[in-house]
Amino acid sequence: MVRSTLLKLSENKKFARWVTSNQTTRKMSHRFVAGEALEEAIAAARVCNDRGMSVSLDYLGENVATAADAQRARDAYLEVFDRIAAEKLDANVSCKLTQLGLDMSAEFCEGQLLSIVERAASYGNFLRADMEGSLYTARTIDVVKRVRSQSPAIGTVIQAYLYRSEKDIQDLLSIGCRIRLVKGAYKEPQQIAFPRKKDVDANYVKLMQLLLPSGIYHALATHDPNMIDATTRFAAERGISKDKFEFQMLYGIRTDLQSRLVREGYRVRVYIPFGQDWFPYFMRRLAERPANLIFFAQNLLRRG
Ligand SMILES: Cc1cc2nc3c(=O)[nH]c(=O)nc-3n(C[C@H](O)[C@H](O)[C@H](O)COP(=O)(O)OP(=O)(O)OC[C@H]3O[C@@H](n4cnc5c(N)ncnc54)[C@H](O)[C@@H]3O)c2cc1C
């Protein structure tokens, strides 16, 4: 109920304007967002690198309204790859295809994405296309496959809550595509997605067991200790060494677990979002954990 309301609110433009223009909520967004400027993301990336973790930088934005906005986002990503190289960071990039104009046309989005992936490839780097709501699943996979056939420096994300995901994984594995496995962050109807957490978790473990033996370098993105234990156990049983996959977690979430995994010799990548368009991302993080909402409300009352 709380999750549904927050996810619905994440699409409300009026509420977004209020939250993003309010000084208190802007400060509170720093709990999950490195900052509004690239410099702040780079500083956060350096801290993670110094702690033995790699990062993925996400210039926040989604569902842009005009081609000019989509082109500005493309230019921002080109700059991000240039800066990663200049700063010698252990970092790659994550981005949402609706930020690159997927709502306008798949062809337009594909052209934009290809130019960014070619820049990534010129540095020996990599871009991950995030997975958005189910309206975009098939289109995201199609665009990624088309771009990948021209430049392989791209992978994508599969959500364990969708019934279709096993088939999508088999499809993507057949072309050697790198996959980030997540549980899924959007509100989806039960006709297409497991409604119960325990079924999502069971599917996550099942899909992880498909990914790890594939010989392709995949990412297990979760803060759930049960998913992490299932992964480390399975890898040990199958003799899959720790450098053959990575764990990924979000900036500001379970930093204790991030450090523990590094100490145990696992690869960890922290997803670092930055930019002015942080509202929908922030709301999805609140929706994932009701305790975050309490923390948020207490801060608002205290400062108000
Ligand atoms: C690197 C990364 C990239 C992602 N990319 C995508 C994507 O492209 N598409 C997509 O749909 N989803 C994406 N997600 C989000 C994902 O789908 C889940 O919504 C999110 O990771 C929460 O699920 P969980 O696996 O951590 O398990 P949960 O069962 O939700 O949480 C397990 C535990 O983790 C901690 N936790 C989880 N979320 C939070 C939070 N917001 N605040 C504080 N603690 C928390 C809590 O301790 C919780 O008990 C991504 C997640 C990560 C880590």
The ligand as an SDF file (V2000), in Angstrom:
LIG
                    3D

 53 58  0  0  0  0  0  0  0  0999 V2000
   23.0590   -1.3500   -8.4480 C   0  0  0  0  0  0  0  0  0  0  0  0
   21.5780   -1.4220   -8.5820 C   0  0  0  0  0  0  0  0  0  0  0  0
   20.9960   -1.1010   -9.8010 C   0  0  0  0  0  0  0  0  0  0  0  0
   19.6210   -1.1930   -9.9560 C   0  0  0  0  0  0  0  0  0  0  0  0
   19.0580   -1.0040  -11.1910 N   0  0  0  0  0  0  0  0  0  0  0  0
   17.7390   -1.2170  -11.3590 C   0  0  0  0  0  0  0  0  0  0  0  0
   17.1440   -1.1650  -12.6510 C   0  0  0  0  0  0  0  0  0  0  0  0
   17.7990   -0.9080  -13.6600 O   0  0  0  0  0  0  0  0  0  0  0  0
   15.8120   -1.3950  -12.7450 N   0  0  0  0  0  0  0  0  0  0  0  0
   15.0390   -1.7060  -11.6490 C   0  0  0  0  0  0  0  0  0  0  0  0
   13.8330   -1.9420  -11.8000 O   0  0  0  0  0  0  0  0  0  0  0  0
   15.5880   -1.7510  -10.4180 N   0  0  0  0  0  0  0  0  0  0  0  0
   16.9030   -1.5140  -10.2520 C   0  0  0  0  0  0  0  0  0  0  0  0
   17.4400   -1.5910   -8.9890 N   0  0  0  0  0  0  0  0  0  0  0  0
   16.5490   -1.6470   -7.8070 C   0  0  0  0  0  0  0  0  0  0  0  0
   16.1060   -3.0640   -7.4800 C   0  0  0  0  0  0  0  0  0  0  0  0
   15.2080   -3.5190   -8.4360 O   0  0  0  0  0  0  0  0  0  0  0  0
   15.4430   -3.1150   -6.0940 C   0  0  0  0  0  0  0  0  0  0  0  0
   14.3060   -2.3000   -6.0980 O   0  0  0  0  0  0  0  0  0  0  0  0
   16.3410   -2.6900   -4.9300 C   0  0  0  0  0  0  0  0  0  0  0  0
   17.6420   -3.1390   -5.1170 O   0  0  0  0  0  0  0  0  0  0  0  0
   15.7970   -3.2360   -3.6040 C   0  0  0  0  0  0  0  0  0  0  0  0
   15.8140   -4.6230   -3.6400 O   0  0  0  0  0  0  0  0  0  0  0  0
   16.8970   -5.5360   -2.8570 P   0  0  0  0  0  0  0  0  0  0  0  0
   17.4130   -6.5410   -3.8260 O   0  0  0  0  0  0  0  0  0  0  0  0
   17.9220   -4.6830   -2.2510 O   0  0  0  0  0  0  0  0  0  0  0  0
   16.0590   -6.3700   -1.8100 O   0  0  0  0  0  0  0  0  0  0  0  0
   14.9210   -5.9390   -0.7240 P   0  0  0  0  0  0  0  0  0  0  0  0
   14.3130   -7.2400   -0.2990 O   0  0  0  0  0  0  0  0  0  0  0  0
   14.0550   -4.9020   -1.2680 O   0  0  0  0  0  0  0  0  0  0  0  0
   15.7950   -5.3470    0.4080 O   0  0  0  0  0  0  0  0  0  0  0  0
   16.7070   -6.1180    1.1780 C   0  0  0  0  0  0  0  0  0  0  0  0
   17.3180   -5.2370    2.2540 C   0  0  0  0  0  0  0  0  0  0  0  0
   18.1140   -4.2360    1.6280 O   0  0  0  0  0  0  0  0  0  0  0  0
   17.9870   -2.9950    2.2840 C   0  0  0  0  0  0  0  0  0  0  0  0
   17.3560   -2.0280    1.3580 N   0  0  0  0  0  0  0  0  0  0  0  0
   16.8000   -2.2740    0.1500 C   0  0  0  0  0  0  0  0  0  0  0  0
   16.3700   -1.1430   -0.4330 N   0  0  0  0  0  0  0  0  0  0  0  0
   16.6430   -0.1480    0.4430 C   0  0  0  0  0  0  0  0  0  0  0  0
   16.4520    1.2480    0.4220 C   0  0  0  0  0  0  0  0  0  0  0  0
   15.8850    1.8770   -0.6060 N   0  0  0  0  0  0  0  0  0  0  0  0
   16.8730    1.9770    1.5010 N   0  0  0  0  0  0  0  0  0  0  0  0
   17.4710    1.3830    2.5480 C   0  0  0  0  0  0  0  0  0  0  0  0
   17.6840    0.0480    2.6200 N   0  0  0  0  0  0  0  0  0  0  0  0
   17.2820   -0.7050    1.5850 C   0  0  0  0  0  0  0  0  0  0  0  0
   17.1330   -3.2430    3.4970 C   0  0  0  0  0  0  0  0  0  0  0  0
   17.9870   -3.5790    4.5540 O   0  0  0  0  0  0  0  0  0  0  0  0
   16.3000   -4.4360    3.0620 C   0  0  0  0  0  0  0  0  0  0  0  0
   15.8230   -5.1760    4.1470 O   0  0  0  0  0  0  0  0  0  0  0  0
   18.8070   -1.5400   -8.8350 C   0  0  0  0  0  0  0  0  0  0  0  0
   19.4060   -1.8770   -7.6260 C   0  0  0  0  0  0  0  0  0  0  0  0
   20.7630   -1.8400   -7.4910 C   0  0  0  0  0  0  0  0  0  0  0  0
   21.3680   -2.2460   -6.1880 C   0  0  0  0  0  0  0  0  0  0  0  0
  1  2  1  0
  2  3  1  0
  2 52  2  0
  3  4  2  0
  4  5  1  0
  4 50  1  0
  5  6  2  0
  6  7  1  0
  6 13  1  0
  7  8  2  0
  7  9  1  0
  9 10  1  0
 10 11  2  0
 10 12  1  0
 12 13  2  0
 13 14  1  0
 14 15  1  0
 14 50  1  0
 15 16  1  0
 16 17  1  0
 16 18  1  0
 18 19  1  0
 18 20  1  0
 20 21  1  0
 20 22  1  0
 22 23  1  0
 23 24  1  0
 24 25  2  0
 24 26  1  0
 24 27  1  0
 27 28  1  0
 28 29  2  0
 28 30  1  0
 28 31  1  0
 31 32  1  0
 32 33  1  0
 33 34  1  0
 33 48  1  0
 34 35  1  0
 35 36  1  0
 35 46  1  0
 36 37  1  0
 36 45  1  0
 37 38  2  0
 38 39  1  0
 39 40  1  0
 39 45  2  0
 40 41  1  0
 40 42  2  0
 42 43  1  0
 43 44  2  0
 44 45  1  0
 46 47  1  0
 46 48  1  0
 48 49  1  0
 50 51  2  0
 51 52  1  0
 52 53  1  0
M  END
$$$$
